[in-house]
Amino acid sequence: NFTGIASAYTRIDPTLLSKEIASFYSPAMVRKTKFVLENSEYMRSRFDTYERDLMVGHKDLTINGKIMPDTSVMLGLMSMVDRGTTFPAWNAAYREGMGKFDNDHNKSIEYADHLVRQTMGSGRALDLPTILSRKGLMPVFTMFHSYFNQQLQLLVVSGAISKAEAKTNPTLATSKFAARYMAIVVVP
């Protein structure tokens, strides 16, 4: 999910997100994690229902768990990486929402949930279009659909933002779009 953080930079204020990442990986991690889990039903349930295999793997990473690494260990680590990227993004989006919505706590939570869902979907039914939630052989043919669909959506949004910005300052709009394009397409 580290590639998702690059996409989050296109939707969340980059300064806020950078500060949040830096402060998240500090002694404040426990407090910031607790804040997210206490305030966001989406983020709480993301880890209860999110990829059952990842949750099982995450729970096996204990002293009483297996000694030899296996698939569950790797899945557990993937779950930790997801938490390490989505929590700072959620906190940054929440802070941005507080500024946008005149300190409205509930609107800021909805805003943060929405931005995390849009930039770093979890693979849950809530995050998937119908074509991806089908059973049988369909997943074989659609396994990259979600990733590329998310990239397309972010590019369309970035293009619309740049088009609006170009009306007042075309040079700045072009450079901002180039930076967004790099974060959406080139870096991942």
Secondary structure, 3 states (H helix, E strand, C coil): CHHHHHHHHHHCCHHHHHHHHHHHCCCCHHHHHHHHHHHCHHHHHHHHHCCHHHHHHHHHCCCCCCCCCCHHHHHHHHHHHHHHHHHHHHHHHHHHHHHHCCCCHHHHHHHHHHHHHHHCCCCCHHHCCHHHCCCCCHHHHHCCHHHHHHHHHHHHHHHHHHHHHHCCCHHHHHHHHHHHHHHHHHCC
